[in-house]
Amino acid sequence: MTDANDNGIVEIPSAHSLDQTVERLKDLLQAGGATLFALVDHSGEAAKAGMEMPPTKLLIFGSPKAGTPVMLASPSAAIDLPLKLLIREDADHTAWIAWNTPEYLGERHRIPPDLLQNIAAAANLAAKAAN
């Protein structure tokens, strides 16, 4: 696991391809009752614009029951919620999963510490999908 750097992003490698990792994440979200609000295919959109980039997808997900109390306590958190998982492929065709840590988001938006567990799902989802 790559430790969170000063911008609060953690990244881990996946034992699966990018597309398999995305599907595993989607299955985990559904099984956990979370909502997948959007799947952004950055590389697919780049191709439509006549540009190339390595496979890169962004899952935007969350739970209104978990996120709403966070946004009520700290309205600026709405700019970073719903949560996001970035799945990208490097030059060696390894898929990587990245996310913002709840601690970083908490500090950025002054979220009360007792609400950080509400925005902590990304790490667990990434770990399960990567293995």
Summary of the structure (lengths in Angstrom):
residues: 131
radius of gyration: 14.8
end to end distance: 12.2
largest distance: 46.3
contacts: 389
relative contact order: 0.23
helix: 47%
strand: 25%
